[in-house]
Amino acid sequence: MLRTHAVHVITKNDTLEGGNIPDTQITAQMKVLNDDYAKTGLSFNLINTTRTRNASWFDNLGMDSYVVISPLVTSAHRRTV
């Protein structure tokens, strides 16, 4: 079963320390998910990555970075942060 997903990244600024995770890291994490779930028949397909730079949101999360991987069924279901 193929699951289509989008990744939403909230950053403080354009630096790695500010949560700006490179696309290569997101792609690598999707590979980890696919490798880990391969035996279950599930697979994950990344179709979109959005980025929101908002220092206030980032600081209030209490994390080094914030990434949401959410199912994306159709463009009608797409939400922005």
Backbone bond lengths (Angstrom), bond angles and torsions (degrees), N, CA, C in turn:
res aa  C-N    CA-C-N  psi(-1)  N-CA   C-N-CA  omega(-1)  CA-C   N-CA-C  phi
1 M - - - 1.444 - - 1.531 108.32 -
2 L 1.307 115.83 123.61 1.458 121.81 -179.52 1.519 109.65 -91.00
3 R 1.332 116.31 127.64 1.465 122.74 177.47 1.520 107.95 -109.98
4 T 1.321 116.60 122.13 1.449 121.85 179.50 1.519 109.44 -92.39
5 H 1.339 116.88 131.04 1.460 121.16 -174.88 1.520 112.54 -134.88
6 A 1.318 113.53 158.06 1.461 122.38 170.59 1.521 107.05 -120.47
7 V 1.306 116.50 150.58 1.456 121.93 176.76 1.522 107.77 -113.44
8 H 1.328 115.69 131.51 1.457 122.17 178.28 1.525 108.12 -115.67
9 V 1.317 117.28 120.73 1.456 122.27 -177.36 1.528 108.67 -111.87
10 I 1.330 116.31 126.53 1.466 121.57 175.35 1.519 107.29 -105.74
11 T 1.336 116.60 124.76 1.456 121.18 -176.71 1.526 111.48 -124.03
12 K 1.322 114.23 160.49 1.466 120.99 174.81 1.525 110.52 -86.93
13 N 1.344 114.45 -39.20 1.467 120.72 -179.92 1.523 107.67 -156.47
14 D 1.304 117.05 -168.21 1.461 120.92 -175.30 1.525 114.20 -87.75
15 T 1.321 117.92 8.59 1.466 120.80 -179.28 1.525 110.35 -94.73
16 L 1.327 115.72 160.59 1.458 120.48 175.17 1.530 109.87 -62.06
17 E 1.338 116.36 -40.21 1.461 120.72 178.76 1.533 111.44 -64.03
18 G 1.321 115.72 -27.02 1.456 121.25 178.00 1.514 113.17 -87.50
19 G 1.341 116.42 12.35 1.455 120.62 175.17 1.512 115.72 91.81
20 N 1.324 117.78 3.37 1.458 120.67 -178.70 1.526 109.71 -76.79
21 I 1.298 116.44 84.62 1.458 123.68 -176.86 1.532 108.87 -74.47
22 P 1.324 118.04 128.76 1.467 119.77 -179.25 1.529 111.74 -70.04
23 D 1.320 115.08 153.95 1.465 120.55 178.40 1.521 111.58 -56.75
24 T 1.333 116.86 -32.83 1.467 119.65 179.75 1.527 111.67 -62.24
25 Q 1.325 117.15 -35.98 1.463 120.90 178.57 1.531 110.81 -70.21
26 I 1.310 116.59 -38.74 1.469 120.55 178.02 1.528 109.77 -65.31
27 T 1.326 116.54 -44.47 1.462 121.20 178.19 1.524 110.73 -61.32
28 A 1.319 116.83 -42.03 1.472 120.77 178.67 1.525 111.10 -63.03
29 Q 1.326 117.18 -39.06 1.465 120.14 179.32 1.523 111.31 -68.11
30 M 1.330 116.96 -36.92 1.464 119.53 176.35 1.528 110.29 -63.87
31 K 1.324 117.20 -35.78 1.464 120.72 176.34 1.529 110.36 -64.44
32 V 1.334 116.99 -41.11 1.469 120.74 177.26 1.529 110.05 -60.15
33 L 1.332 116.56 -45.62 1.469 119.88 177.84 1.525 110.96 -58.81
34 N 1.336 116.39 -47.21 1.461 119.68 -179.32 1.522 111.91 -63.96
35 D 1.313 117.54 -40.61 1.467 120.63 177.83 1.523 110.82 -63.85
36 D 1.336 116.95 -44.25 1.465 121.44 -177.55 1.527 112.79 -67.85
37 Y 1.321 117.14 -33.52 1.469 120.54 -176.46 1.522 113.20 -99.12
38 A 1.304 118.48 3.02 1.463 121.82 -176.25 1.527 112.39 -55.61
39 K 1.313 117.32 -40.21 1.469 121.07 -177.82 1.524 112.99 -69.41
40 T 1.329 117.15 -18.21 1.468 120.40 -178.80 1.528 112.07 -89.08
41 G 1.338 116.73 -12.20 1.454 120.17 -176.88 1.520 113.06 89.99
42 L 1.323 117.34 -1.85 1.462 121.07 177.01 1.516 109.98 -87.87
43 S 1.319 116.11 142.82 1.457 120.41 171.62 1.518 108.75 -139.93
44 F 1.309 115.70 152.43 1.460 122.72 -174.25 1.520 109.31 -116.82
45 N 1.319 115.84 131.81 1.454 122.16 -179.21 1.523 108.62 -120.01
46 L 1.311 116.79 115.51 1.460 121.74 177.90 1.518 108.69 -83.76
47 I 1.342 116.63 120.14 1.451 119.27 -179.52 1.523 113.26 -113.23
48 N 1.340 116.56 -12.00 1.460 118.14 -177.80 1.519 110.01 -160.16
49 T 1.323 115.72 144.11 1.464 122.05 171.30 1.519 107.28 -128.52
50 T 1.334 115.93 126.15 1.459 120.23 175.33 1.513 108.22 -113.41
51 R 1.310 115.70 153.69 1.467 121.35 -179.12 1.517 109.10 -132.87
52 T 1.320 114.93 132.72 1.461 121.26 176.43 1.512 108.04 -123.36
53 R 1.315 116.33 121.36 1.467 120.19 176.00 1.517 107.49 -98.58
54 N 1.333 114.55 112.96 1.456 121.06 179.80 1.534 106.88 -151.99
55 A 1.317 116.66 102.21 1.474 121.56 -175.05 1.517 111.66 -60.44
56 S 1.317 118.00 -37.68 1.459 121.24 -179.18 1.533 111.29 -64.83
57 W 1.321 117.14 -47.10 1.465 119.99 177.65 1.518 110.19 -60.60
58 F 1.321 116.09 -46.28 1.455 121.33 -177.96 1.522 111.20 -60.11
59 D 1.334 117.01 -47.31 1.464 121.22 -178.56 1.523 111.83 -65.01
60 N 1.297 117.97 -34.39 1.466 121.35 -178.78 1.516 113.23 -77.79
61 L 1.327 117.46 -11.31 1.460 120.77 178.15 1.518 111.70 -77.21
62 G 1.325 117.02 -25.45 1.455 120.73 179.75 1.517 113.39 69.74
63 M 1.325 117.58 28.82 1.463 122.27 -179.99 1.519 108.73 -130.10
64 D 1.326 115.70 169.25 1.456 120.01 174.57 1.523 111.43 -75.65
65 S 1.306 116.20 -30.93 1.458 121.28 176.11 1.517 107.61 -157.95
66 Y 1.287 115.65 164.27 1.453 119.66 -178.75 1.510 109.18 -136.58
67 V 1.315 115.50 121.77 1.449 121.56 179.34 1.520 108.21 -129.75
68 V 1.316 116.23 133.31 1.453 121.70 175.19 1.514 107.28 -116.18
69 I 1.321 116.05 126.15 1.458 120.78 173.18 1.512 106.07 -105.59
70 S 1.307 116.50 115.08 1.458 119.29 -175.45 1.520 111.03 -126.30
71 P 1.335 115.39 147.62 1.463 118.75 176.02 1.520 109.52 -62.54
72 L 1.292 116.00 142.95 1.458 121.15 177.90 1.519 106.82 -130.84
73 V 1.324 115.71 107.73 1.454 120.53 -174.75 1.528 110.12 -87.72
74 T 1.312 116.62 -54.61 1.460 121.74 178.12 1.516 107.85 -142.79
75 S 1.301 117.12 171.17 1.457 119.90 178.42 1.517 111.22 -62.66
76 A 1.316 118.72 -24.97 1.460 122.23 178.02 1.521 111.52 -66.66
77 H 1.322 116.65 -24.69 1.464 121.28 -179.01 1.525 112.46 -91.75
78 R 1.313 116.91 -4.35 1.462 121.15 -175.82 1.535 109.56 -71.82
79 R 1.324 114.86 131.65 1.462 121.54 178.66 1.501 108.92 -119.86
80 T 1.296 116.82 145.75 1.460 120.56 172.99 1.507 108.38 -107.52
81 V 1.326 114.88 152.56 1.457 120.33 -178.58 1.497 108.98 -95.40
